[in-house]
Amino acid sequence: MLPAQTTKQAIEHPELEEAIESYLTRASRSIYRARLENALTYITLAKGLAIQSQNRQYRAKTNRVLAELYLELGDVKKAEKQILNAITIQKEEDDQIALAYSYNVYGSICTELQQHELAKENLQQASLFIDKNAIDSLKGPVGLNFGLLALAEEKPELAIKRFNSSLPIITSLNQFYYKAKLYTNKAQAQLILGRIDEAKETNDLAMQIGKEQGYDEIRSDCYQLYSQIYEQREEYTVSLSHLKAHQKFKDSLFNINKEIIAQEAGAKLDLDENNVLMQELTEENKQQQKSLKFGRLTTILSIALITILSLLTFSLYKNNNLRASANKLLKDKNTELVLAKESAERASEVKVQFLSTITHELRTPLYAVTGLTHLLLEESPTPNQKEHLNSLKFSGEYLLSLINNILDLNKLEANKVELENTSFNLKKRIGDVLIALGKSAKDRNNTIHYEFDEAVPTKIKGDPLKISQVLINLIGNSIKFTRNGNIWLRVKMKNQIKNKVYLHFEIQDDGVGISEKKQQSIFENFTQGSVQINRRFGGTGLGLSIVKSLLSLMDSEIKLESQLNQGSRFFFEIKFDIYEDNLINYTEEAKKIDYDVMIDKQVLVVEDNKINQLITRKILEKSKMICDVANNGDIAVNKAMNKTFDLILMDIHMPGISGIEATKQIREFNKEIPIIALTAVTLDDNLDEFYTNGFDDIIPKPYKTEEFFLKLHKAFTIKKQHS
């Protein structure tokens, strides 16, 4: 080691020392965020500058941060070696502030080595220097390490006490990493003591900080804790999902390459230590050169030079081998990922093509159902017939929503389905659901009991179709598995905060019930209670899976209580906005339509399906419009060329040329006539294609009558203004 006076002769480089501080701060932040390669780079740069400045205190500080990196990498022995080097230098320099930080790190290292008494001594020594020098920023971390020591000694109550006493100062100083680490270990202690609910709440706080600050290791620990919490709750499916999330973090690149990073750290930084030693020997030789002979000095310097060159050569060789290994590993992984990506893309293309075809084939007959229902409702049916037709209309809307969800199940699972946010009367909506399901319940001799809390606002804002779909699936499920029994539907107000209302929904029956084993998988796709149940009751086994996905989309969760032969109880809670009378919907807008504008308007319907032709024609003629029909795109182009129309309703998929191609040809000789796409295709991804090729508007089939007439009225009005 250098003599004491050598330190005083150290070169003073304020700019170098400022750069060292900056690199070490970045290294610490990188360690917190598990960016270990970045941390290694910053420590290497800091150490090089510390050697250049010949400042032993900064060398010691660099050793301390390096010890923290080795501790994160899991190489506790190397971490111990580095922190002892730092403490030795800091003792010689009597740097009490730096010693406080180093003793704190050494205390956590001893805890990992299960040297509990030595850990306690080091943390007490750190506390002594903290109090003596008023180092407030270190009080919280030292208290945290005392808690970790208590946890390692299997004293969870003491650990929680330590964590609670450290939390206020950590919070006041915005030490987010230590706060998140404190919460995860406090949750671990609470879990050991059997306080499962408290452990989950504490772990939620840690996860929130981990997500906000980008602490991947914290998030990984939180997922592992969630897995243990739900396992103790016997919610094994949820436990497994969190365990998978934890493993996903653990299998990420920085964990796979921890060993490589550790070896690279040793190769880079051990060389730096040797460089420091050689510089110290050189400085010592300079102090003694007056008493040494020239020949002896030459020999020592030659040996030193050979040693440095040997170390440098060995280090470069080792670095190259490590980098080659890492590159080979990454190359192999990249090849696997490319193959998997290509396979997934091929499967996705086949799936998209299938869904595109089946969407049109399913929606076209459904258009006939909804269209004929509308026409029958306009024919002055009897009250009894009107009730049945309204049920049919509601069921048609539900069936359309169900078809969309089945066809877009991949979007549902990927959380890409969008929620509507429109006003509706929940009580009336549920009444429609019960009317639609009334016959099914009656056929099985079941009685449905409806309890609706009158405190619920008359109108709320949300997605009425998806609420209907959830209730139809759950109530329909109860009807299917209950005979000669009772079904209860309860809607209760749980809470109201300003303009938001929290509602509790509950569907209960006294049917066959579900076994505990099957309750774990009942919400998975295509799953039913058993093969016997499938044969006896039928169904796809998709309903409860859709319910789970839809409720998840609405920030809710389906829960189940059931016993065999005693019935089942499904319940969930949803938050809605309270409706304010400043929104406009299609029904209200339709009341303002001036139907006189449509009288005697010439409309060309381009449609290859005879039933759809008949329905559309009757709807138009009922409003006193004059309708002409073209069976395909070629006929439509000829008719548009030889006759004057006020509007064209254009189907897309037809024999011969498509509706898009027909529209493009019509636009070559008539750019003014409004053309509306009346189509059963899914519009999520190709709206721009319609407008680019000359369409003025789009009406998806099957459509709501109010929307249909609104868009026709808009087209006629715009044309009149341009005339």
For each residue, the residues with C-beta under 8 A, 3 or more apart:
1: 92 280
2: 6 7 56 280 283 284
3: 6 284 287
4: 7 8 92
5: 8 9
6: 2 3 9 10 283 287
7: 2 4 10 56 93
8: 4 5
9: 5 6
10: 6 7 53 54 55 56
11: 53 54 55
12: 53
13: 16 17 52 53 55
14: 17 18
15: 18 19
16: 13 19 20 49 52 53
17: 13 14 20 21 53 55 58
18: 14 15 21 22
19: 15 16 22 23 46 49
20: 16 17 23 24 46 49 50 53 58 61 62
21: 17 18 24 25
22: 18 19 25 26
23: 19 20 26 27 42 43 45 46 49
24: 20 21 27 28 42 43 46 61 62 65
25: 21 22 28 29
26: 22 23 29 30 38 42
27: 23 24 30 31 38 39 42 43 46 65 69
28: 24 25 31 32 39 65 68
29: 25 26 32 33
30: 26 27 33 35 36 38 39 42
31: 27 28 34 35 36 39 65 68 69 72
32: 28 29 177 213 215
33: 29 30 213 214 215 216
34: 31 72 215 216 217 254
35: 30 31 38 39 254
36: 30 31 39 40 69 72 73 254 258 261
37: 40 41 254 257 261
38: 26 27 30 35 41 42
39: 27 28 30 31 35 36 42 43 69 72
40: 36 37 43 44 69 261 264 265 268
41: 37 38 44 45
42: 23 24 26 27 30 38 39 45 46
43: 23 24 27 39 40 46 47 62 65 66 69 265 269
44: 40 41 47 48 268 269 272
45: 23 41 42 48 49
46: 19 20 23 24 27 42 43 49 50 58 62 65
47: 43 44 50 51 59 62 66 269 272
48: 44 45 51 52 272
49: 16 19 20 23 45 46 52 53 58
50: 20 46 47 53 55 58 59 61 62
51: 47 48 54 59 272 275 276 279
52: 13 16 48 49
53: 10 11 12 13 16 17 20 49 50 58
54: 10 11 51 279 283
55: 10 11 13 17 50 58 59
56: 2 7 10 59 60 89 92 93
57: 60 61 89 90 93 95 98
58: 17 20 46 49 50 53 55 61 62
59: 47 50 51 55 56 62 63 89 276
60: 56 57 63 64 85 86 87 89 90 93 95 98 102
61: 20 24 50 57 58 64 65 86 98
62: 20 24 43 46 47 50 58 59 65 66
63: 59 60 66 67 82 83 85 86 89
64: 60 61 67 68 82 83 86 98 101 102 105
65: 24 27 28 31 43 46 61 62 68 69
66: 43 47 62 63 69 70 82 265 269
67: 63 64 70 71 79 80 82 83 86 105 106 109
68: 28 31 64 65 71 72 79 105
69: 27 31 36 39 40 43 65 66 72 73 265
70: 66 67 73 75 76 78 79 82 262 265
71: 67 68 74 75 76 79 105 108 109 112
72: 31 34 36 39 68 69 217
73: 36 69 70 258 261 262 265
74: 71 258 262
75: 70 71 78 79 262
76: 70 71 79 80 109 112 113
77: 80 81
78: 70 75 81 82 262 266
79: 67 68 70 71 75 76 82 83 109
80: 67 76 77 83 84 106 109 113
81: 77 78 84 85
82: 63 64 66 67 70 78 79 85 86
83: 63 64 67 79 80 86 87 102 105 106 109
84: 80 81 87 88 106
85: 60 63 81 82 88 89
86: 60 61 63 64 67 82 83 89 90 98 102
87: 60 83 84 90 91 99 102 103 106
88: 84 85 91 92
89: 56 57 59 60 63 85 86 92 93
90: 57 60 86 87 93 95 98 99 102
91: 87 88 94 99
92: 1 4 56 88 89
93: 7 56 57 60 89 90 98
94: 91
95: 57 60 90 98 99
96: 99 100 129 132 133
97: 100 101 129 133 135
98: 57 60 61 64 86 90 93 95 101 102
99: 87 90 91 95 96 102 103 125 126 129
100: 96 97 103 104 126 129 130 133 135 138
101: 64 97 98 104 105 126 138
102: 60 64 83 86 87 90 98 99 105 106
103: 87 99 100 106 107 122 123 125 126 129
104: 100 101 107 108 122 123 126 138 141 142 145
105: 64 67 68 71 83 101 102 108 109
106: 67 80 83 84 87 102 103 109 110 122
107: 103 104 110 111 119 120 122 123 126 142 145 149
108: 71 104 105 111 112 119 145 148
109: 67 71 76 79 80 83 105 106 112 113 119
110: 106 107 113 115 116 118 119 122
111: 107 108 114 115 116 119 145 148 149 152
112: 71 76 108 109
113: 76 80 109 110
114: 111 152
115: 110 111 118 119
116: 110 111 119 120 149 152 153
117: 120 121
118: 110 115 121 122
119: 107 108 109 110 111 115 116 122 123 145 149
120: 107 116 117 123 124 149
121: 117 118 124 125
122: 103 104 106 107 110 118 119 125 126
123: 103 104 107 119 120 126 127 142 145 146 149
124: 120 121 127 128
125: 99 103 121 122 128 129
126: 99 100 101 103 104 107 122 123 129 130 138 142
127: 123 124 130 131 142
128: 124 125 131 132
129: 96 97 99 100 103 125 126 132 133 135
130: 100 126 127 133 134 135 138 139 142
131: 127 128 134
132: 96 128 129
133: 96 97 100 129 130
134: 130 131
135: 97 100 129 130 138 139
136: 139 169 173
137: 140 173 175
138: 100 101 104 126 130 135 141 142
139: 130 135 136 142 143 166 169
140: 137 143 144 166 167 169 170 173 175 178
141: 104 138 144 145 170 175 178
142: 104 107 123 126 127 130 138 139 145 146 166
143: 139 140 146 147 162 163 165 166 169 170
144: 140 141 147 148 162 163 166 170 178 181 182 185
145: 104 107 108 111 119 123 141 142 148 149
146: 123 142 143 149 150 162 166
147: 143 144 150 151 159 160 162 163 166 182 185 186 189
148: 108 111 144 145 151 152 159 185
149: 107 111 116 119 120 123 145 146 152 153
150: 146 147 153 155 156 158 159 162
151: 147 148 154 155 156 159 185 188 189
152: 111 114 116 148 149
153: 116 149 150 158
154: 151
155: 150 151 158 159
156: 150 151 159 160 189 190 192 193
157: 160 161 189 193
158: 150 153 155 161 162
159: 147 148 150 151 155 156 162 163 185 186 189
160: 147 156 157 163 164 186 189 190 193
161: 157 158 164 165
162: 143 144 146 147 150 158 159 165 166
163: 143 144 147 159 160 166 167 182 185 186 189
164: 160 161 167 186
165: 143 161 162 168
166: 139 140 142 143 144 146 147 162 163 169 170 182
167: 140 163 164 170 171 179 182
168: 165 171 172
169: 136 139 140 143 166 172 173
170: 140 141 143 144 166 167 173 175 178 179 182
171: 167 168 174 175 179
172: 168 169
173: 136 137 140 169 170
174: 171
175: 137 140 141 170 171 178 179
176: 179 180 209 212 213 215
177: 32 180 181 213 215 218
178: 140 141 144 170 175 181 182
179: 167 170 171 175 176 182 183 209
180: 176 177 183 184 206 209 210 213 215 218
181: 144 177 178 184 185 206 218
182: 144 147 163 166 167 170 178 179 185 186
183: 179 180 186 187 202 203 205 206 209
184: 180 181 187 188 203 206 218 221 222 225
185: 144 147 148 151 159 163 181 182 188 189
186: 147 159 160 163 164 182 183 189 190 202
187: 183 184 190 191 198 199 200 202 203 206 225
188: 151 184 185 191 192 199 225
189: 147 151 156 157 159 160 163 185 186 192 193
190: 156 160 186 187 193 195 196 198 199 202
191: 187 188 194 195 196 199 225 228 229 232
192: 156 188 189
193: 156 157 160 189 190
194: 191
195: 190 191 198 199
196: 190 191 199 200 229 232 233
197: 200 201
198: 187 190 195 201 202
199: 187 188 190 191 195 196 202 203 225 229
200: 187 196 197 203 204 226 229
201: 197 198 204 205
202: 183 186 187 190 198 199 205 206
203: 183 184 187 199 200 206 207 222 225 226 229
204: 200 201 207 208
205: 183 201 202 208 209
206: 180 181 183 184 187 202 203 209 210 218 221 222
207: 203 204 210 211 218 219 222
208: 204 205 211 212
209: 176 179 180 183 205 206 212 213 215 218
210: 180 206 207 213 214 215 216 218 219 222
211: 207 208 214 219
212: 176 208 209
213: 32 33 176 177 180 209 210
214: 33 210 211
215: 32 33 34 176 177 180 209 210 218 219
216: 33 34 210 219 220 249 252 254
217: 34 72 220 221 249
218: 177 180 181 184 206 207 209 210 215 221 222
219: 207 210 211 215 216 222 223 249
220: 216 217 223 224 246 249 250
221: 184 206 217 218 224 225 246
222: 184 203 206 207 210 218 219 225 226
223: 219 220 226 227 242 243 245 246 249
224: 220 221 227 228 242 243 246
225: 184 187 188 191 199 203 221 222 228 229
226: 200 203 222 223 229 230 238 239 242
227: 223 224 230 231 239 240 242 243 246
228: 191 224 225 231 232 239
229: 191 196 199 200 203 225 226 232 233 239
230: 226 227 233 235 236 238 239 242
231: 227 228 234 235 236 239
232: 191 196 228 229
233: 196 229 230 239
234: 231
235: 230 231 238 239
236: 230 231 239 240 520
237: 240 241 520 521
238: 226 230 235 241 242
239: 226 227 228 229 230 231 233 235 236 242 243
240: 227 236 237 243 244
241: 237 238 244 245
242: 223 224 226 227 230 238 239 245 246
243: 223 224 227 239 240 246 247
244: 240 241 247 248
245: 223 241 242 248 249
246: 220 221 223 224 227 242 243 249 250
247: 243 244 250 251
248: 244 245 251 252
249: 216 217 219 220 223 245 246 252 255
250: 220 246 247 255
251: 247 248 255 256
252: 216 248 249 255 256
253: 256 257
254: 34 35 36 37 216 257 258 261
255: 249 250 251 252 258
256: 251 252 253 329
257: 37 253 254 260 261 326 329
258: 36 73 74 254 255 261 262
259: 262 263
260: 257 263 264 322 325 326 329
261: 36 37 40 73 254 257 258 264 265
262: 70 73 74 75 78 258 259 265 266
263: 259 260 266 267 318 322
264: 40 260 261 267 268 319 322 323
265: 40 43 66 69 70 73 261 262 268 269
266: 78 262 263 269 270
267: 263 264 270 271 315 318 319 322
268: 40 44 264 265 271 272 315 319
269: 43 44 47 66 265 266 272 273
270: 266 267 273 274 315
271: 267 268 274 275 311 312 315
272: 44 47 48 51 268 269 275 276
273: 269 270 276 277
274: 270 271 277 278 307 308 311
275: 51 271 272 278 279 308
276: 51 59 272 273 279 280
277: 273 274 280 281
278: 274 275 281 282 304 307 308
279: 51 54 275 276 282 283
280: 1 2 276 277 283 284
281: 277 278 284 285 300 304
282: 278 279 285 286 301 304
283: 2 6 54 279 280 286 287
284: 2 3 280 281 287 288
285: 281 282 288 289 292 297 300 301
286: 282 283 289
287: 3 6 283 284
288: 284 285 291 292
289: 285 286 292 297
290:
291: 288
292: 285 288 289 296 297
293: 296 297
294: 297 298
295: 298 299
296: 292 293 299 300
297: 285 289 292 293 294 300 301
298: 294 295 301 302
299: 295 296 302 303
300: 281 285 296 297 303 304
301: 282 285 297 298 304 305
302: 298 299 305 306
303: 299 300 306 307
304: 278 281 282 300 301 307 308
305: 301 302 308 309
306: 302 303 309 310
307: 274 278 303 304 310 311
308: 274 275 278 304 305 311 312
309: 305 306 312 313
310: 306 307 313 314
311: 271 274 307 308 314 315
312: 271 308 309 315 316
313: 309 310 316 317
314: 310 311 317 318
315: 267 268 270 271 311 312 318 319
316: 312 313 319 320
317: 313 314 320 321
318: 263 267 314 315 321 322
319: 264 267 268 315 316 322 323
320: 316 317 323 324
321: 317 318 324 325
322: 260 263 264 267 318 319 325 326
323: 264 319 320 326 327
324: 320 321 327 328
325: 260 321 322 328 329
326: 257 260 322 323 329 330
327: 323 324 330 331
328: 324 325 331 332
329: 256 257 260 325 326 332 333
330: 326 327 333 334
331: 327 328 334 335
332: 328 329 335 336
333: 329 330 336 337
334: 330 331 337 338
335: 331 332 338 339
336: 332 333 339 340
337: 333 334 340 341
338: 334 335 341 342
339: 335 336 342 343
340: 336 337 343 344
341: 337 338 344 345
342: 338 339 345 346
343: 339 340 346 347
344: 340 341 347 348
345: 341 342 348 349
346: 342 343 349 350
347: 343 344 350 351
348: 344 345 351 352
349: 345 346 352 353
350: 346 347 353 354
351: 347 348 354 355 410
352: 348 349 355 356
353: 349 350 356 357
354: 350 351 357 358
355: 351 352 358 359 407 408 682
356: 352 353 359 360 681 682
357: 353 354 360 361
358: 354 355 361 362 407
359: 355 356 362 363 403 407 680 681 682
360: 356 357 363 364 653 680 681
361: 357 358 364
362: 358 359 365 366 403 407
363: 359 360 366 367 400 403 680 701 702
364: 360 361 367 368 609 612 680 701
365: 362 368 369
366: 362 363 369 370 396 399 400 403 701 702
367: 363 364 370 371 612 615 680 701 702 703
368: 364 365 371 372 609 611 612 615
369: 365 366 372 373 392 396 399 702
370: 366 367 373 374 393 396 397 400 702 703
371: 367 368 374 375 612 615 616 619 702
372: 368 369 375 376 615
373: 369 370 376 377 389 392 393 396
374: 370 371 377 378 393 619 705
375: 371 372 378 379 615 618 619 622
376: 372 373 379 381 385 389
377: 373 374 381 386 389 390 393
378: 374 375 622
379: 375 376
380:
381: 376 377 385 386 389
382: 385 386
383: 386 387
384: 387 388
385: 376 381 382 388 389
386: 377 381 382 383 389 390
387: 383 384 390 391 435
388: 384 385 391 392
389: 373 376 377 381 385 386 392 393
390: 377 386 387 393 394 432 435
391: 387 388 394 395 432 435 436 438
392: 369 373 388 389 395 396
393: 370 373 374 377 389 390 396 397
394: 390 391 397 398 432 433 435 436 468
395: 391 392 398 399 436
396: 366 369 370 373 392 393 399 400 702
397: 370 393 394 400 401 465 468
398: 394 395 401 402 436 465 468 469 472
399: 366 369 395 396 402 403
400: 363 366 370 396 397 403 404 702
401: 397 398 404 405 465 466 468 469
402: 398 399 405 406 469 546
403: 359 362 363 366 399 400 406 407
404: 400 401 407 408 682
405: 401 402 408 409 412 417 469 546 550
406: 402 403 409 542 546
407: 355 358 359 362 403 404 682
408: 355 404 405 411 412 417 682
409: 405 406 412 413 525 546
410: 351 413 414
411: 408 414 416 417
412: 405 408 409 415 416 417 546 549 550 553
413: 409 410 549
414: 410 411
415: 412 552 553
416: 411 412
417: 405 408 411 412 553
418:
419: 462 463 466 553 554
420: 462 463 464 465 466
421: 461 462 463 577
422: 461 462 463 464 583 585
423: 459 460 461 579 583 585
424: 428 429 459 460 461 462 464
425: 428 429 458 459
426: 429 430 456 459 460 467 491 503 576
427: 430 431 452 456 458
428: 424 425 431 432
429: 424 425 426 432 433 464 467 468
430: 426 427 433 434 450 452 471 489 491
431: 427 428 434 435
432: 390 391 394 428 429 435 436 468
433: 394 429 430 436 437 468 471 472 475
434: 430 431 437 438 448 450 475 489
435: 387 390 391 394 431 432 438
436: 391 394 395 398 432 433 472
437: 433 434 440 441 448 472 475 476 479
438: 391 434 435 441 442 448
439: 442 443
440: 437 443 444 476 479
441: 437 438 444 446 447 448 479 487
442: 438 439 445 446
443: 439 440
444: 440 441 479 480 482 483 484
445: 442 483 484
446: 441 442 479 482 483 484 485 486 487
447: 441 485 486 487
448: 434 437 438 441 475 486 487 488 489
449: 486 487 488 489
450: 430 434 489
451: 488 489 490 491 492
452: 427 430 456 491
453: 456 491 492 493
454:
455: 493
456: 426 427 452 453 460 491 493 501 503
457: 460 501 578 579
458: 425 427 579
459: 423 424 425 426 578 579
460: 423 424 426 456 457 501 576 577 578 579
461: 421 422 423 424 576 577 578 579 583
462: 419 420 421 422 424 467 554 574 576 577
463: 419 420 421 422 466 467 554
464: 420 422 424 429 467 468
465: 397 398 401 420 468 469
466: 401 419 420 463 469 470 550 553 554
467: 426 429 462 463 464 470 471 574
468: 394 397 398 401 429 432 433 464 465 471 472
469: 398 401 402 405 465 466 472 473 546 547 550
470: 466 467 473 474 547 550 551
471: 430 433 467 468 474 475 489 505 507
472: 398 433 436 437 468 469 475 476
473: 469 470 476 477 543 544 546 547
474: 470 471 477 478 507 547 570
475: 433 434 437 448 471 472 478 479 487 489 507
476: 437 440 472 473 479 480 543
477: 473 474 480 481 543 544 570
478: 474 475 481 482 487 507 508 509 511 568
479: 437 440 441 444 446 475 476 482 487
480: 444 476 477 537 538 539
481: 477 478 509 511 512 533 537 568
482: 444 446 478 479 485 486 487 509 510 511 512 567
483: 444 445 446 511
484: 444 445 446
485: 446 447 482 509 510 511 567
486: 446 447 448 449 482 509 510
487: 441 446 447 448 449 475 478 479 482 507 508 509
488: 448 449 451 506 507 508 509
489: 430 434 448 449 450 451 471 475 506 507
490: 451 504 505 506 507 508
491: 426 430 451 452 453 456 503 504 505 506
492: 451 453 503 504 506
493: 453 455 456 496 501 502 503 504
494: 502 503 504 573
495: 501 502
496: 493 500 501 502 578
497: 500 502
498:
499: 577 578 580
500: 496 497 575 576 577 578
501: 456 457 460 493 495 496 575 576 577 578
502: 493 494 495 496 497 573 574 575
503: 426 456 491 492 493 494 573 574 575 576
504: 490 491 492 493 494 571 572 573
505: 471 490 491 571 572 573 574
506: 488 489 490 491 492 569 570 571
507: 471 474 475 478 487 488 489 490 569 570 571
508: 478 487 488 490 567 568 569 570
509: 478 481 482 485 486 487 488 567 568 569
510: 482 485 486 566 567
511: 478 481 482 483 485 567 568
512: 481 482 529 533 564 565
513: 562 563 564 565 566 567 568
514: 518 519 522 529 560 562 564 568
515: 518 519 529 564
516: 519 520
517: 520
518: 514 515 521 522 529 530
519: 514 515 516 522 560 562
520: 236 237 516 517
521: 237 518 524 527
522: 514 518 519 527 528 529 544 560
523: 527 544 545 547 548 558
524: 521 527 545
525: 409 541 542 545
526: 540 541 542 545
527: 521 522 523 524 541 544 545
528: 522 533 534 537 539 541
529: 512 514 515 518 522 533
530: 518 533 534
531: 534 535
532: 535 536
533: 481 512 528 529 530 536 537
534: 528 530 531 537 538 539 541
535: 531 532 538
536: 532 533
537: 480 481 528 533 534
538: 480 534 535
539: 480 528 534 543
540: 526 543
541: 525 526 527 528 534 544 545
542: 406 525 526 545 546
543: 473 476 477 539 540 546 547
544: 473 477 522 523 527 541 547 548 558
545: 523 524 525 526 527 541 542 548 549
546: 402 405 406 409 412 469 473 542 543 549 550
547: 469 470 473 474 523 543 544 550 551 558
548: 523 544 545 551 552 558
549: 412 413 545 546 552 553
550: 405 412 466 469 470 546 547 553 554
551: 470 547 548 554 556 557 558 572 574
552: 415 548 549 555 556 557
553: 412 415 417 419 466 549 550
554: 419 462 463 466 550 551 574
555: 552 574 575
556: 551 552 572 573 574
557: 551 552 572
558: 523 544 547 548 551 570 571 572
559: 570 571 572
560: 514 519 522 568 569 570
561: 568 569 571
562: 513 514 519 566 567 568 569
563: 513 566 567
564: 512 513 514 515
565: 512 513
566: 510 513 562 563
567: 482 485 508 509 510 511 513 562 563
568: 478 481 508 509 511 513 514 560 561 562
569: 506 507 508 509 560 561 562
570: 474 477 506 507 508 558 559 560
571: 504 505 506 507 558 559 561
572: 504 505 551 556 557 558 559
573: 494 502 503 504 505 556
574: 462 467 502 503 505 551 554 555 556
575: 500 501 502 503 555
576: 426 460 461 462 500 501 503
577: 421 460 461 462 499 500 501
578: 457 459 460 461 496 499 500 501
579: 423 457 458 459 460 461 583
580: 499 583
581:
582:
583: 422 423 461 579 580
584: 588 589
585: 422 423 588 589
586: 589 590 704 706 707 710
587: 590 591 706
588: 584 585 591 592
589: 584 585 586 592 593 706 710
590: 586 587 593 705 706 709 710
591: 587 588
592: 588 589
593: 589 590 709 710 713
594: 597 713
595: 598 599 623 624 709 713
596: 599
597: 594 601 713 716 717 720
598: 595 601 623 624 625 709 712 713 716
599: 595 596 623 624 625
600: 624 625 626
601: 597 598 625 626 646 647 716
602: 625 626 628 643 644 645 646 647
603: 620 625 626 627 628 645 646 647 648 649
604: 628 629 630 636 639 640 645 647 648 649
605: 613 616 617 620 627 628 629 630 649 678
606: 629 630 632 633 635 636 648 649 650 651 654 659 662
607: 612 613 616 629 630 631 649 651 654 678
608: 631 632 651 654 655
609: 364 368 612 613 651
610: 613 614
611: 368 614 615
612: 364 367 368 371 607 609 615 616 651 701
613: 605 607 609 610 616 617 629 631
614: 610 611 617 618
615: 367 368 371 372 375 611 612 618 619
616: 371 605 607 612 613 619 620 627 649 678
617: 605 613 614 620 621 627 629
618: 375 614 615 621 622
619: 371 374 375 615 616 622 623 705 708
620: 603 605 616 617 623 625 627
621: 617 618 624 625 626 627
622: 375 378 618 619
623: 595 598 599 619 620 709
624: 595 598 599 600 621
625: 598 599 600 601 602 603 620 621
626: 600 601 602 603 621
627: 603 605 616 617 620 621
628: 602 603 604 605 639 643 645
629: 604 605 606 607 613 617
630: 604 605 606 607 633 635 636 639
631: 607 608 613 635 654
632: 606 608 635 636 654 655 656 657
633: 606 630 636 637 654 656 657 658 659 661 662
634: 637 638 656 657 662
635: 606 630 631 632 638 639
636: 604 606 630 632 633 639 640 648 650 662 666
637: 633 634 640 641 657 662 665 666
638: 634 635 641 642
639: 604 628 630 635 636 642 643 645
640: 604 636 637 643 645 648 666 670 673
641: 637 638 666 669 670
642: 638 639
643: 602 628 639 640
644: 602
645: 602 603 604 628 639 640 648 673
646: 601 602 603 673 674 716 719
647: 601 602 603 604 673 674 675 676 712 715 716 719
648: 603 604 606 636 640 645 666 673 674 675 676
649: 603 604 605 606 607 616 676 678 699
650: 606 636 659 662 663 675 676 677 678 679 695
651: 606 607 608 609 612 654 659 677 678 679
652: 658 659 660 677 679 680 681
653: 360 658 659 679 680 681
654: 606 607 608 631 632 633 651 657 658 659
655: 608 632
656: 632 633 634
657: 632 633 634 637 654 661 662 665
658: 633 652 653 654 661 662
659: 606 633 650 651 652 653 654 662 663 677 679
660: 652 663 664 689 690 693
661: 633 657 658 664 665
662: 606 633 634 636 637 650 657 658 659 665 666
663: 650 659 660 666 667 675 693 694 695
664: 660 661 667 668 693 694
665: 637 657 661 662 668
666: 636 637 640 641 648 662 663 669 670 673 675 694
667: 663 664 670 671 693 694
668: 664 665
669: 641 666
670: 640 641 666 667 673
671: 667
672: 719 722
673: 640 645 646 647 648 666 670 719
674: 646 647 648 696 697 715 716 718 719
675: 647 648 650 663 666 694 695 696
676: 647 648 649 650 695 696 697 698 699 711 712 715
677: 650 651 652 659 690 695 697 698 699
678: 605 607 616 649 650 651 699 701 703
679: 650 651 652 653 659 683 698 699 700 701
680: 359 360 363 364 367 652 653 700 701 702
681: 356 359 360 652 653 686 700
682: 355 356 359 404 407 408 685
683: 679 686 687 690 698 700
684:
685: 682
686: 681 683 689 690
687: 683 690 691 698
688: 691 692
689: 660 686 692 693
690: 660 677 683 686 687 693 695 698
691: 687 688 695
692: 688 689
693: 660 663 664 667 689 690
694: 663 664 666 667 675
695: 650 663 675 676 677 690 691 698
696: 674 675 676 715 718
697: 674 676 677 711 714 715
698: 676 677 679 683 687 690 695
699: 649 676 677 678 679 703 707 708 711
700: 679 680 681 683 703
701: 363 364 366 367 612 678 679 680
702: 363 366 367 369 370 371 396 400 680
703: 367 370 678 699 700 707 708
704: 586 707 708
705: 374 590 619 708 709
706: 586 587 589 590 709 710
707: 586 699 703 704 710 711
708: 619 699 703 704 705 711 712
709: 590 593 595 598 623 705 706 712 713
710: 586 589 590 593 706 707 713 714
711: 676 697 699 707 708 714 715
712: 598 647 676 708 709 715 716
713: 593 594 595 597 598 709 710 716 717
714: 697 710 711 717 718
715: 647 674 676 696 697 711 712 718 719
716: 597 598 601 646 647 674 712 713 719 720
717: 597 713 714 720 721
718: 674 696 714 715 721 722
719: 646 647 672 673 674 715 716 722 723
720: 597 716 717 723
721: 717 718
722: 672 718 719
723: 719 720
